[in-house]
Amino acid sequence: MRIDLNADLGESFGAWRMGDDLAMLELVTSASIACGFHAGDPLTIRRTAAAAVERGVVVGAHVSYPDLAGFGRRLLDVGPDDLAADVLYQLGALDAMCRVAGGRVRYVKAHGALYHAIGRDEVQAGAFVAAVAAYDRSLTVLGTAGSVVLRLAAAAGLPTASEAFADRGYAPDGALVPRGDSGDVLTDTAAVVAQALSLARDGRVAGGDGDHVAVQADSLCLHGDTPGAVEHARAVRAALVSAGATLRAFVD
């Protein structure tokens, strides 16, 4: 059993602090770092990238709609040319910070509303994939198994990896419970650990009706802004190791 632990990090902005990035970087194997469009200012991005590189944590670009006020969780009607340019802009910003620290961006993951949009929308997913391919065809696209974006990325010859969420609630059909709905985020550490073990070991998760649905995952995500994120990550890591899992980034 090999599994990656990724966390969404670098989401502080100016005087506003979000999560404990340094503590999370001691526990995860991959870091999806905000690129300034939904969160993250230049100094935060640089410091987070440098800390990840120093610890040997694989860095991914966590790209978003240009939506600081909504934390990237509002669906925007962005045309494909604009979206491709937005993705390229964010990739270049984070990659610059990684390169001066002696590393580089290794994968790309969308954030929030963009993540869900490219999971089902052919046009926006196509623009996303085109931007990644134009920038660096060695970058892995990380997303939900069976999503439109992973299908298009694979068709374009890009490496792909699938993820599931240890700290998010799942609906009976295997989709995530929408943000703001009851059960959208798991805040109890024991529940997060149980879901992580079920996903990593059994490839399934309990839906809202109590039945289990199959969910494929090369990587488990723990959100850095979830209450108790560090405690969750520490407990999940310990439980996976105790269960015999090898914790290793999905990008070699």
C-alpha positions in Angstrom: 0.0 0.0 0.0 1.6 3.2 -1.3 -0.1 6.5 -0.8 0.8 10.2 -1.0 -0.4 12.8 1.5 -0.9 16.3 0.0 -2.0 19.5 1.7 -3.2 22.8 0.3 -0.7 25.3 1.7 0.7 28.9 1.2 -2.8 30.4 1.6 -1.9 33.2 4.0 -2.2 36.7 2.5 -0.4 39.8 4.0 -1.3 40.1 7.7 -4.0 37.4 7.3 -2.7 34.0 8.5 -4.1 30.7 7.3 -3.0 27.4 8.8 0.4 26.2 10.0 2.4 25.5 6.8 5.7 24.6 8.5 4.0 22.0 10.7 2.1 20.5 7.8 5.3 20.3 5.7 6.8 18.0 8.3 3.9 15.5 7.8 3.0 15.5 4.1 4.8 14.2 1.0 3.3 16.8 -1.5 2.4 20.4 -1.1 -0.2 22.1 -3.3 0.9 25.8 -3.0 -1.5 28.7 -3.7 -0.3 30.9 -6.6 -1.8 34.2 -5.7 -5.2 34.0 -7.4 -7.3 32.6 -4.5 -4.7 33.1 -1.7 -1.0 33.7 -1.2 1.1 36.8 -1.6 4.5 36.8 -3.2 6.5 36.5 0.0 4.2 33.8 1.4 4.5 31.8 -1.8 8.3 32.2 -1.8 8.6 31.1 1.8 6.3 28.2 1.5 8.0 26.9 -1.7 11.5 27.3 -0.1 10.3 25.4 3.0 8.9 22.6 0.9 12.1 22.3 -1.2 14.2 22.3 2.0 12.2 19.4 3.4 12.1 17.4 0.2 8.4 17.8 -0.2 7.2 17.7 -3.8 5.7 21.0 -4.9 2.5 21.4 -6.9 0.8 24.5 -8.3 -2.6 25.1 -6.7 -4.2 27.2 -9.4 -7.5 29.0 -9.2 -9.9 31.5 -10.7 -8.8 35.1 -9.9 -11.0 35.3 -6.8 -9.2 36.5 -3.7 -12.4 37.8 -2.1 -14.2 34.5 -2.5 -11.1 32.3 -1.8 -11.5 30.7 -5.2 -14.8 29.0 -4.2 -17.0 31.0 -6.6 -17.7 29.7 -10.1 -16.6 32.3 -12.6 -17.6 32.4 -16.3 -14.0 32.6 -17.7 -13.4 32.1 -21.4 -10.9 29.4 -22.4 -8.2 31.9 -23.6 -8.4 33.8 -20.4 -8.4 30.6 -18.3 -5.4 29.2 -20.1 -3.5 32.5 -19.5 -4.5 32.5 -15.9 -3.1 29.0 -15.4 0.1 29.8 -17.2 0.5 33.0 -15.1 0.2 31.1 -11.8 2.5 28.2 -12.9 5.2 30.7 -13.8 4.9 32.6 -10.5 5.2 29.5 -8.4 7.9 27.9 -10.5 10.0 31.0 -10.2 9.9 30.8 -6.4 10.7 27.1 -6.5 13.7 27.5 -8.9 15.4 30.1 -6.8 15.0 27.7 -3.8 16.6 24.9 -5.9 13.5 23.0 -6.8 10.7 23.2 -9.4 7.0 22.6 -9.7 6.2 19.0 -10.3 2.4 18.8 -10.6 -0.7 21.0 -11.0 -4.0 20.9 -9.1 -6.9 23.2 -9.4 -8.5 24.8 -6.4 -12.1 25.2 -5.3 -14.6 26.1 -7.9 -12.1 25.6 -10.7 -11.4 22.1 -9.5 -15.1 21.2 -9.7 -15.6 23.0 -13.0 -12.8 21.2 -14.9 -14.0 18.0 -13.4 -17.1 18.2 -15.6 -16.8 21.0 -18.2 -15.0 20.1 -21.4 -14.2 23.7 -22.4 -12.6 24.8 -19.2 -10.9 21.4 -18.7 -9.5 21.7 -22.2 -8.1 25.2 -21.5 -6.6 24.0 -18.3 -4.9 21.0 -20.0 -3.7 23.2 -22.9 -2.0 25.6 -20.5 -0.2 22.8 -18.6 0.9 21.2 -21.8 2.2 24.5 -23.2 4.2 25.1 -20.1 5.7 21.8 -19.2 4.5 18.4 -20.5 6.3 16.6 -17.6 3.9 18.1 -15.1 1.4 15.7 -13.5 -2.2 16.8 -13.5 -3.8 15.9 -10.1 -7.6 15.5 -9.9 -10.5 13.3 -9.1 -10.6 9.9 -10.8 -13.0 9.8 -13.7 -13.0 13.6 -14.1 -13.0 15.3 -17.5 -9.7 17.0 -16.8 -7.9 13.7 -16.1 -9.4 12.2 -19.3 -8.3 15.1 -21.4 -4.9 15.3 -19.8 -4.3 11.6 -20.5 -5.4 12.0 -24.0 -2.9 14.9 -24.4 -0.1 12.7 -23.2 0.3 14.3 -19.8 0.9 12.2 -16.7 -2.1 12.1 -14.3 -2.8 11.1 -10.7 -6.0 10.8 -8.8 -6.8 12.1 -5.4 -9.4 11.7 -2.7 -10.1 13.8 0.4 -9.5 12.6 4.0 -11.2 15.6 5.5 -14.2 16.3 3.2 -17.6 14.7 3.4 -18.8 12.5 0.5 -22.3 12.2 -1.0 -23.9 8.9 -1.8 -22.8 9.2 -5.5 -19.2 9.6 -4.5 -19.1 13.4 -5.1 -18.0 15.8 -2.4 -20.6 17.4 -0.3 -20.8 21.0 -1.4 -19.1 23.6 0.8 -21.6 25.1 3.2 -23.9 22.0 3.3 -24.1 19.9 6.4 -21.3 17.4 6.6 -19.1 19.2 4.1 -16.0 19.1 6.2 -14.8 16.5 8.7 -13.5 18.1 11.9 -13.2 15.1 14.2 -9.7 13.6 14.0 -11.0 10.1 14.5 -13.4 10.5 11.6 -10.6 11.9 9.3 -8.3 9.0 10.2 -11.1 6.4 9.6 -11.8 7.9 6.2 -8.1 8.1 5.2 -7.6 4.4 6.1 -10.7 3.4 4.2 -9.6 5.3 1.1 -6.0 4.1 1.2 -6.5 0.5 2.2 -9.9 -0.3 0.7 -10.4 2.3 -2.1 -13.8 3.3 -0.8 -15.5 5.9 1.3 -18.8 6.1 3.2 -21.3 8.3 1.4 -23.9 10.4 3.2 -26.4 7.5 3.3 -23.9 5.3 5.1 -23.2 3.0 2.1 -19.7 2.8 0.7 -18.7 3.9 -2.7 -15.5 3.2 -4.6 -13.0 6.0 -4.8 -9.6 5.6 -6.5 -6.8 7.6 -5.0 -3.0 7.9 -5.6 -3.0 10.8 -3.1 -5.0 11.8 0.0 -5.6 15.5 0.5 -5.7 17.2 3.9 -6.7 20.9 3.7 -4.4 23.2 5.5 -7.3 25.5 6.5 -9.4 22.8 8.1 -9.8 23.2 11.9 -7.3 20.9 13.6 -5.4 20.3 10.3 -2.0 19.6 11.9 -3.6 17.2 14.4 -5.5 15.5 11.6 -2.4 15.1 9.4 -0.2 13.8 12.3 -2.9 11.2 13.2 -3.5 10.2 9.6 0.2 9.7 8.9 0.7 7.6 12.1 -2.3 5.5 11.3 -1.2 4.8 7.7 2.3 3.9 8.8 0.8 1.5 11.4 -1.3 -0.1 8.8 1.8 -0.8 6.7 1.4 2.0 4.1 4.4 3.5 2.4 4.1 7.2 2.3 5.6 8.5 -0.9 4.8 11.3 -3.3 2.9 10.2 -6.4 5.6 12.1 -8.5 8.9 10.2 -8.5 
